[in-house]
Amino acid sequence: MGRGRLLACCLLLAVLTGCAPGEPAAQRTDGEAAIPAERRIAITFDDGPRRETTERLLDGLAERGARATFFLIGKQIEGNEDLAERMQAEGHQIGSHTWNHVRLLGVTEETIRQEVGQTEAALESLLGGEDYWLRPPYGAVDAADAALIGVPMIKWSIDPRDWEKLDAAQVTEAVLEHAAPDQIILLHDIYPTSVDAALAIVDALQAEGYCFVTVEELLEASGIRPEAGVLYCSGEP
């Protein structure tokens, strides 16, 4: 299948909805071999966890040895604590998607602090004290409020609109058409069709030699040092 042009994201002045530039590539420092640039890609999932779909997705990723990044809605953690613990144990990255999936545009500082802080507190209590990166719902936050976010923020560079299509074959085709090194794929692990598509995508790209890494690993391998309050949409330096 042919490849589309790499999707480009920009850092807008009024609203942060793009990418931050990185630094020259660096080698991994965790003892593992560096992943060749031509084979890195990240797959991410929003709006979970949801027992019926997230559990099946984790099973499929484990079978394929693929890592992913999950941006969890805080209010959905209760009752699914074991799924979040499993994500951590199996090497996936976990981030925040706010407590109530609130659009962070035009809201008060208090709302931002509550939506982000409450989810961070829940994750820290369950999984330990770490930096849980934020994916702002709908990928945007007011530039003036970026300083309130004490962690890096992650957008995406490939969006197949799986929530709209609800068709595994169409979603798979849309992702594969644009798949390229250092890109970040957006999916949602609350739809059965998206889980089907995700596993088909992993199979197809692994067959082409791609390695699925977390967003943190993707940026690190590209020499990008993520900064708090900055929104990144790919691993392109």
Backbone bond lengths (Angstrom), bond angles and torsions (degrees), N, CA, C in turn:
res aa  C-N    CA-C-N  psi(-1)  N-CA   C-N-CA  omega(-1)  CA-C   N-CA-C  phi
1 M - - - 1.451 - - 1.518 108.67 -
2 G 1.331 117.38 136.65 1.457 120.37 -178.52 1.506 111.97 -70.15
3 R 1.320 114.26 158.00 1.458 120.98 -179.80 1.527 109.69 -100.82
4 G 1.306 116.72 137.65 1.454 120.91 172.35 1.510 109.96 -78.84
5 R 1.275 115.63 172.50 1.462 119.63 177.17 1.506 109.13 -67.68
6 L 1.340 116.45 150.19 1.458 120.21 178.57 1.516 109.40 -61.37
7 L 1.320 115.32 136.76 1.449 118.80 179.62 1.517 109.59 -79.35
8 A 1.326 115.95 135.44 1.469 119.84 -178.07 1.509 109.49 -110.04
9 C 1.335 115.86 139.64 1.453 121.58 176.78 1.515 109.25 -119.61
10 C 1.304 118.60 147.49 1.455 122.54 -177.90 1.517 109.64 -121.78
11 L 1.310 116.03 152.09 1.452 122.19 174.46 1.522 107.69 -88.68
12 L 1.324 116.90 106.69 1.447 120.98 -176.65 1.524 109.92 -79.72
13 L 1.328 116.44 154.94 1.452 120.34 -178.14 1.519 111.59 -77.84
14 A 1.310 116.81 -39.63 1.454 118.32 -174.43 1.513 112.26 -86.60
15 V 1.345 116.35 -38.75 1.463 121.02 -178.02 1.498 108.60 -133.02
16 L 1.335 116.11 133.39 1.455 119.35 -179.90 1.514 108.63 -80.18
17 T 1.330 115.23 102.97 1.461 118.92 178.24 1.512 110.73 -136.25
18 G 1.311 118.74 26.47 1.452 120.03 -176.44 1.493 112.79 -135.95
19 C 1.355 116.49 -149.97 1.442 123.25 -174.01 1.505 111.04 -113.12
20 A 1.328 114.14 150.50 1.453 119.22 172.50 1.508 108.96 -100.53
21 P 1.325 117.87 141.62 1.455 119.89 179.32 1.503 111.37 -67.92
22 G 1.331 116.49 152.58 1.451 120.72 179.64 1.509 112.17 -109.05
23 E 1.323 115.41 -166.04 1.449 122.38 -179.56 1.521 108.57 -116.12
24 P 1.334 118.91 173.25 1.460 120.97 179.97 1.525 112.32 -55.11
25 A 1.331 116.07 150.44 1.458 121.18 -176.47 1.511 111.75 -59.04
26 A 1.341 115.00 146.62 1.462 121.32 -179.83 1.517 109.65 -131.63
27 Q 1.309 115.55 156.72 1.453 120.56 177.94 1.521 109.87 -80.26
28 R 1.329 116.82 154.32 1.459 121.54 175.75 1.516 109.11 -64.23
29 T 1.336 115.07 150.90 1.464 120.20 179.98 1.522 111.90 -118.35
30 D 1.329 117.86 8.26 1.466 119.75 -176.65 1.517 112.63 -98.95
31 G 1.326 117.49 12.49 1.456 120.22 176.73 1.510 113.87 92.23
32 E 1.338 118.10 -13.65 1.461 120.36 179.59 1.519 109.81 -86.77
33 A 1.321 115.47 156.49 1.460 119.48 179.60 1.517 110.33 -67.21
34 A 1.314 117.11 144.29 1.456 121.27 177.80 1.518 109.88 -64.56
35 I 1.318 116.44 142.95 1.455 121.99 -179.72 1.517 108.35 -91.53
36 P 1.332 118.48 122.27 1.460 120.61 179.95 1.523 111.33 -54.00
37 A 1.315 117.30 139.12 1.464 121.88 -175.26 1.524 112.25 -57.20
38 E 1.326 115.75 -33.57 1.455 117.70 -175.22 1.525 112.83 -73.11
39 R 1.325 118.14 -3.07 1.468 119.74 -176.81 1.525 113.88 -123.87
40 R 1.327 119.58 8.13 1.462 120.99 -178.81 1.529 110.76 -91.00
41 I 1.314 115.77 137.59 1.457 120.75 173.10 1.526 107.29 -158.95
42 A 1.334 116.69 150.15 1.468 120.84 -179.49 1.522 109.58 -121.24
43 I 1.328 115.65 136.88 1.456 121.22 175.33 1.525 107.28 -115.07
44 T 1.328 116.55 131.93 1.455 121.08 -174.48 1.523 110.09 -126.86
45 F 1.335 114.54 155.11 1.465 120.35 -176.32 1.523 109.87 -134.67
46 D 1.322 115.30 131.22 1.460 122.35 179.83 1.526 111.17 -109.73
47 D 1.337 114.71 161.93 1.471 125.46 164.81 1.519 114.78 80.16
48 G 1.319 119.17 -1.30 1.450 121.21 177.41 1.523 111.02 -87.59
49 P 1.343 116.35 -168.81 1.465 124.53 -1.55 1.533 113.04 -83.21
50 R 1.318 114.54 152.18 1.464 121.93 173.29 1.524 106.85 -132.74
51 R 1.323 115.77 122.52 1.471 120.80 -168.99 1.521 112.57 -52.28
52 E 1.317 118.83 -50.63 1.462 121.25 -170.23 1.523 112.75 -64.57
53 T 1.316 116.48 -32.33 1.452 119.52 -175.28 1.523 113.16 -103.93
54 T 1.327 117.47 -41.25 1.465 120.39 -177.43 1.519 111.41 -64.52
55 E 1.317 117.34 -38.56 1.464 120.30 -179.42 1.535 110.72 -63.51
56 R 1.325 116.02 -42.50 1.469 119.23 179.05 1.523 111.06 -66.79
57 L 1.320 116.05 -36.83 1.461 119.84 177.41 1.523 110.79 -63.82
58 L 1.315 117.12 -44.67 1.470 120.34 179.24 1.523 110.83 -61.85
59 D 1.324 116.74 -39.66 1.466 119.76 176.99 1.527 109.97 -59.51
60 G 1.329 116.43 -46.11 1.467 120.56 -178.27 1.511 112.83 -65.90
61 L 1.321 117.54 -40.86 1.458 120.43 178.77 1.530 110.52 -65.33
62 A 1.336 116.18 -39.13 1.464 119.71 179.38 1.521 110.92 -63.67
63 E 1.316 116.98 -40.94 1.460 121.18 179.17 1.523 111.62 -62.60
64 R 1.325 116.33 -30.01 1.463 121.39 -175.36 1.528 113.27 -99.34
65 G 1.325 116.77 -4.19 1.456 120.06 -179.69 1.515 112.71 64.92
66 A 1.330 116.99 33.32 1.466 122.04 -177.81 1.518 109.98 -105.57
67 R 1.327 115.59 136.19 1.456 120.72 175.12 1.516 109.66 -97.41
68 A 1.341 114.98 151.19 1.461 121.07 -179.20 1.520 109.17 -140.71
69 T 1.323 114.97 174.57 1.458 121.38 175.27 1.519 108.05 -123.94
70 F 1.336 115.71 129.60 1.457 122.07 -177.92 1.521 109.61 -114.26
71 F 1.329 116.38 124.64 1.450 121.53 175.22 1.528 107.55 -104.04
72 L 1.324 115.59 106.81 1.458 121.93 -169.68 1.527 112.16 -92.18
73 I 1.326 115.13 142.53 1.451 121.23 170.24 1.525 107.54 -81.63
74 G 1.322 116.48 126.16 1.456 120.32 -171.43 1.513 114.79 -57.09
75 K 1.333 117.48 -42.92 1.459 119.85 -175.41 1.522 112.50 -69.31
76 Q 1.343 116.73 -13.27 1.465 119.42 179.96 1.528 112.94 -94.97
77 I 1.322 117.11 0.85 1.459 119.50 178.93 1.518 110.70 -71.55
78 E 1.340 116.87 -40.49 1.465 120.37 -179.48 1.529 110.03 -59.48
79 G 1.308 116.04 128.59 1.456 121.64 -177.44 1.514 113.25 89.77
80 N 1.346 116.43 -13.41 1.461 121.61 178.04 1.524 111.68 -124.52
81 E 1.331 114.91 25.09 1.457 119.74 -177.74 1.522 111.98 -57.01
82 D 1.332 116.50 -37.14 1.461 119.32 -178.28 1.524 111.88 -66.15
83 L 1.330 117.25 -29.61 1.458 119.77 178.07 1.524 110.67 -70.28
84 A 1.323 116.52 -41.06 1.464 119.70 177.26 1.527 110.42 -65.24
85 E 1.309 116.95 -40.50 1.464 120.19 178.08 1.520 110.84 -64.84
86 R 1.319 116.29 -37.04 1.464 119.54 177.79 1.525 111.02 -66.83
87 M 1.328 117.01 -41.11 1.466 119.96 176.42 1.519 110.33 -54.52
88 Q 1.307 116.22 -48.94 1.459 120.75 -179.20 1.526 110.97 -63.06
89 A 1.326 117.33 -44.90 1.463 121.27 -176.97 1.521 112.03 -64.98
90 E 1.333 117.27 -29.38 1.455 120.73 -176.42 1.535 112.93 -95.74
91 G 1.322 116.12 12.19 1.464 119.92 171.52 1.502 116.84 87.38
92 H 1.325 117.69 10.31 1.452 120.24 177.24 1.525 109.81 -82.74
93 Q 1.316 116.39 154.40 1.457 121.30 174.94 1.523 108.84 -89.24
94 I 1.315 116.03 141.32 1.458 121.50 180.00 1.512 108.92 -119.63
95 G 1.317 115.83 133.56 1.450 121.26 178.14 1.513 110.71 -134.74
96 S 1.330 115.10 -178.85 1.460 122.54 -177.49 1.525 110.46 -103.20
97 H 1.335 114.56 144.78 1.463 121.45 174.24 1.529 109.14 -125.65
98 T 1.324 115.30 30.89 1.466 126.88 -174.99 1.531 110.38 71.14
99 W 1.314 115.54 171.87 1.466 120.83 -176.21 1.528 111.70 -78.76
100 N 1.315 116.83 -41.70 1.466 121.27 -174.73 1.524 114.13 -119.30
101 H 1.329 117.59 15.26 1.460 121.56 -175.95 1.522 110.54 57.51
102 V 1.324 115.48 52.11 1.459 122.05 -177.78 1.523 110.00 -92.37
103 R 1.324 116.76 133.66 1.459 121.39 174.12 1.521 108.40 -66.85
104 L 1.329 117.16 124.61 1.449 121.89 -174.28 1.527 112.88 -91.69
105 L 1.298 116.65 29.62 1.459 122.45 176.08 1.527 108.61 -107.81
106 G 1.324 116.67 125.92 1.450 120.31 176.83 1.509 115.10 72.32
107 V 1.343 116.88 21.68 1.457 120.33 177.78 1.527 109.26 -105.55
108 T 1.310 116.33 168.15 1.459 120.61 -178.09 1.521 110.91 -77.39
109 E 1.316 115.65 160.02 1.464 120.32 175.01 1.520 110.49 -59.17
110 E 1.318 116.04 -38.18 1.465 119.81 179.62 1.521 111.29 -60.51
111 T 1.344 116.62 -40.85 1.466 120.28 179.12 1.518 110.83 -63.53
112 I 1.322 116.64 -43.66 1.463 120.24 179.54 1.521 110.54 -62.08
113 R 1.312 116.33 -47.37 1.468 119.54 -178.95 1.524 111.16 -61.41
114 Q 1.325 116.37 -39.67 1.457 119.85 -178.91 1.528 111.21 -70.44
115 E 1.337 116.88 -47.81 1.457 120.88 -176.67 1.530 111.86 -63.63
116 V 1.325 116.40 -41.68 1.462 120.55 -179.38 1.523 110.87 -80.26
117 G 1.322 116.32 -46.28 1.460 120.39 -175.77 1.511 113.81 -65.17
118 Q 1.320 117.55 -39.09 1.464 120.74 -178.90 1.527 111.02 -65.61
119 T 1.319 116.06 -39.75 1.466 119.50 178.77 1.522 110.62 -69.44
120 E 1.327 117.49 -43.14 1.464 120.75 177.48 1.521 110.73 -59.16
121 A 1.328 116.78 -41.80 1.460 120.43 -179.45 1.527 111.36 -63.76
122 A 1.330 116.26 -40.22 1.462 120.11 179.41 1.525 111.10 -65.05
123 L 1.324 116.32 -42.04 1.461 120.53 179.68 1.528 111.18 -68.33
124 E 1.319 116.72 -41.22 1.465 119.93 179.50 1.520 111.03 -64.77
125 S 1.330 116.88 -39.72 1.463 120.66 179.00 1.521 111.72 -64.80
126 L 1.331 115.60 -38.20 1.466 119.98 -177.17 1.520 112.71 -82.23
127 L 1.318 116.93 -43.31 1.465 121.09 -168.70 1.521 114.39 -112.09
128 G 1.322 117.33 -8.50 1.456 119.55 -177.50 1.509 111.39 107.19
129 G 1.313 114.89 164.19 1.448 120.37 -175.93 1.508 113.18 -78.89
130 E 1.314 117.86 105.01 1.452 123.08 176.71 1.523 108.05 -138.72
131 D 1.303 115.99 174.39 1.463 120.30 172.78 1.523 108.35 -86.70
132 Y 1.324 115.84 115.42 1.458 120.07 179.48 1.531 108.09 -101.41
133 W 1.326 115.23 103.60 1.454 121.09 -175.44 1.525 109.85 -62.03
134 L 1.320 114.86 154.12 1.459 121.00 -174.61 1.518 111.42 -108.02
135 R 1.326 115.69 134.98 1.458 120.61 163.38 1.524 106.57 -108.49
136 P 1.327 117.22 107.19 1.463 118.91 178.72 1.525 109.75 -62.91
137 P 1.318 118.25 133.66 1.461 119.42 175.46 1.530 110.60 -52.68
138 Y 1.328 115.43 134.96 1.463 123.66 -178.13 1.531 111.88 68.07
139 G 1.324 116.91 7.72 1.460 121.10 171.31 1.506 116.23 74.59
140 A 1.333 118.69 20.03 1.458 118.96 -175.41 1.521 111.91 -143.66
141 V 1.325 114.42 152.20 1.455 122.68 175.37 1.522 106.85 -151.69
142 D 1.307 116.68 147.32 1.461 119.77 178.57 1.519 110.07 -60.44
143 A 1.331 115.91 134.54 1.457 120.41 -179.12 1.523 111.48 -57.67
144 A 1.326 116.45 -37.03 1.458 120.37 -178.51 1.518 112.27 -66.25
145 D 1.332 116.97 -21.46 1.465 121.02 -178.47 1.523 113.24 -97.58
146 A 1.320 117.03 -1.70 1.462 119.71 -176.52 1.517 112.25 -59.18
147 A 1.332 116.39 -32.59 1.464 119.85 -179.11 1.514 112.29 -65.07
148 L 1.330 117.28 -18.50 1.463 120.40 179.06 1.519 111.76 -75.75
149 I 1.322 116.20 -18.80 1.467 120.95 -176.53 1.528 108.33 -88.97
150 G 1.293 117.30 114.24 1.462 121.02 -174.64 1.507 115.10 -88.41
151 V 1.332 116.95 12.62 1.469 121.71 179.99 1.521 108.89 -138.02
152 P 1.342 117.84 163.33 1.467 119.60 173.02 1.527 110.77 -62.31
153 M 1.323 115.30 152.29 1.458 121.35 177.51 1.528 109.13 -116.03
154 I 1.319 115.45 143.65 1.467 121.13 -174.07 1.521 110.33 -123.01
155 K 1.341 114.86 128.39 1.455 120.47 173.53 1.532 107.73 -103.63
156 W 1.315 118.47 -127.42 1.465 123.01 -178.47 1.515 108.55 -165.40
157 S 1.328 116.29 166.46 1.463 121.17 174.99 1.522 112.18 -123.54
158 I 1.336 117.78 -10.74 1.468 121.77 176.94 1.525 107.99 -131.44
159 D 1.312 115.93 114.75 1.467 121.71 -179.05 1.526 109.60 -125.79
160 P 1.345 117.78 102.84 1.468 120.19 -178.90 1.524 113.29 -83.92
161 R 1.340 117.17 3.38 1.460 122.22 -178.74 1.526 110.80 53.12
162 D 1.327 113.72 52.61 1.464 119.70 -177.56 1.520 112.38 -63.47
163 W 1.334 116.92 -30.99 1.461 121.35 179.07 1.522 112.02 -65.54
164 E 1.312 116.16 -24.73 1.457 121.85 -179.29 1.525 111.45 -91.87
165 K 1.335 116.49 -42.91 1.464 120.35 -176.97 1.525 112.08 -71.27
166 L 1.344 116.25 -45.89 1.463 121.48 -176.45 1.527 111.35 49.97
167 D 1.334 114.45 39.79 1.461 121.88 -179.58 1.520 107.08 -139.87
168 A 1.324 116.72 113.18 1.466 120.81 -173.12 1.517 112.26 -60.19
169 A 1.325 117.62 -42.24 1.467 120.63 -177.53 1.523 110.80 -65.77
170 Q 1.327 117.40 -42.68 1.461 120.45 -179.73 1.520 111.62 -66.73
171 V 1.319 116.70 -40.23 1.467 120.72 179.30 1.522 109.91 -65.78
172 T 1.326 116.54 -44.17 1.459 120.54 178.97 1.520 110.86 -59.25
173 E 1.321 116.77 -46.60 1.461 120.87 -179.44 1.526 111.16 -62.40
174 A 1.334 116.77 -41.22 1.462 120.65 -178.60 1.520 111.62 -63.53
175 V 1.324 117.04 -38.55 1.471 120.52 178.82 1.520 110.64 -71.55
176 L 1.312 117.65 -47.57 1.459 120.62 -176.84 1.529 111.95 -63.87
177 E 1.315 117.21 -29.11 1.457 120.71 179.09 1.524 111.49 -63.13
178 H 1.337 116.34 -32.76 1.465 120.70 -175.60 1.528 113.40 -110.12
179 A 1.307 117.79 -1.08 1.467 120.16 -176.92 1.514 111.13 -59.85
180 A 1.319 115.61 134.00 1.463 122.15 -178.81 1.519 108.03 -159.45
181 P 1.326 118.34 162.92 1.461 120.82 -179.08 1.520 112.47 -56.64
182 D 1.312 115.18 143.84 1.469 124.32 172.93 1.522 114.18 68.07
183 Q 1.330 117.70 16.98 1.460 120.05 178.80 1.535 111.12 -90.76
184 I 1.322 115.29 158.76 1.456 122.76 178.42 1.527 107.99 -116.57
185 I 1.320 116.03 118.78 1.458 123.26 -177.70 1.527 109.39 -92.68
186 L 1.322 116.69 134.07 1.463 122.23 176.38 1.522 110.37 -103.71
187 L 1.342 116.02 125.41 1.463 122.87 171.66 1.530 108.15 -140.67
188 H 1.323 116.40 175.51 1.461 121.72 179.94 1.529 108.54 -129.68
189 D 1.327 115.68 124.11 1.467 118.79 -174.29 1.519 112.69 -86.71
190 I 1.322 117.66 22.10 1.463 120.82 178.84 1.529 111.95 -104.12
191 Y 1.332 116.69 -2.11 1.467 120.66 -179.54 1.526 109.86 -114.79
192 P 1.337 118.47 129.64 1.467 120.25 177.19 1.523 112.58 -55.90
193 T 1.334 117.07 -38.77 1.460 119.91 -179.55 1.531 111.56 -65.36
194 S 1.320 116.57 -32.37 1.465 119.95 179.12 1.517 111.30 -72.24
195 V 1.329 116.73 -35.20 1.461 119.78 175.70 1.527 109.53 -65.25
196 D 1.317 116.70 -45.02 1.465 120.00 177.32 1.529 110.61 -58.14
197 A 1.327 115.62 -44.94 1.462 120.02 -179.34 1.520 110.83 -64.43
198 A 1.319 116.90 -43.59 1.471 120.72 -177.96 1.518 111.34 -57.93
199 L 1.319 116.91 -45.18 1.465 119.98 -178.07 1.532 110.81 -69.82
200 A 1.327 116.66 -35.12 1.473 119.58 176.00 1.525 110.33 -66.72
201 I 1.317 117.28 -38.49 1.468 121.77 178.14 1.514 110.58 -63.75
202 V 1.321 116.23 -45.76 1.466 120.17 178.83 1.518 110.32 -59.98
203 D 1.326 116.71 -45.96 1.468 120.21 179.69 1.523 111.11 -58.85
204 A 1.323 116.41 -47.26 1.470 120.37 -175.77 1.526 111.48 -66.07
205 L 1.330 117.68 -43.75 1.454 119.81 -175.99 1.533 111.90 -77.90
206 Q 1.312 117.53 -32.48 1.467 118.63 173.80 1.524 110.19 -63.32
207 A 1.317 116.80 -36.00 1.464 120.23 177.70 1.519 111.36 -64.50
208 E 1.341 116.75 -24.29 1.458 121.33 176.94 1.529 112.13 -90.53
209 G 1.332 116.10 1.71 1.454 119.45 177.43 1.509 115.87 96.77
210 Y 1.313 117.75 7.77 1.459 120.58 179.05 1.523 111.13 -75.49
211 C 1.325 115.44 151.12 1.457 122.73 174.94 1.515 108.32 -118.25
212 F 1.317 117.31 125.98 1.456 122.05 -179.27 1.524 110.12 -88.56
213 V 1.329 115.50 120.87 1.455 122.29 -176.24 1.524 108.90 -124.86
214 T 1.333 116.21 166.64 1.458 119.81 175.15 1.525 109.20 -73.29
215 V 1.315 116.48 164.82 1.459 120.37 177.54 1.526 110.15 -61.92
216 E 1.309 116.60 -41.11 1.465 119.87 179.06 1.521 110.65 -60.64
217 E 1.320 117.40 -42.92 1.465 121.00 178.14 1.526 110.99 -65.78
218 L 1.332 116.62 -37.46 1.458 121.08 -179.47 1.528 110.63 -62.40
219 L 1.319 116.19 -47.64 1.456 119.70 -179.32 1.522 111.39 -67.84
220 E 1.319 116.14 -41.27 1.470 119.93 179.68 1.523 110.79 -60.91
221 A 1.331 116.48 -44.78 1.460 120.13 -178.07 1.525 111.74 -65.22
222 S 1.337 116.62 -23.64 1.465 120.70 178.43 1.524 112.07 -90.46
223 G 1.325 116.53 1.11 1.452 120.24 179.80 1.515 113.95 79.54
224 I 1.320 116.70 15.55 1.466 121.07 179.08 1.521 109.13 -89.00
225 R 1.311 115.70 129.22 1.462 121.21 176.91 1.527 107.81 -104.39
226 P 1.317 116.93 98.95 1.468 119.94 -174.02 1.527 112.09 -61.11
227 E 1.324 115.53 140.20 1.451 122.15 -179.79 1.527 109.99 -115.21
228 A 1.314 115.09 145.69 1.466 120.53 177.77 1.515 110.57 -59.83
229 G 1.339 115.63 137.73 1.447 120.46 176.59 1.515 115.56 79.72
230 V 1.330 117.42 3.23 1.468 121.56 177.98 1.521 108.98 -107.60
231 L 1.328 115.91 139.62 1.463 122.32 -176.52 1.529 110.10 -101.56
232 Y 1.320 116.48 125.06 1.465 123.12 -179.58 1.522 109.08 -115.13
233 C 1.340 117.12 142.28 1.450 119.50 179.80 1.527 113.69 -122.67
234 S 1.318 118.79 -2.51 1.464 120.80 174.81 1.519 109.12 -161.68
235 G 1.317 115.33 176.37 1.453 120.14 176.90 1.520 112.94 -97.22
236 E 1.325 117.29 16.35 1.450 120.54 179.72 1.528 110.22 -76.61
237 P 1.321 118.51 124.20 1.481 121.00 179.32 1.527 110.74 -61.38
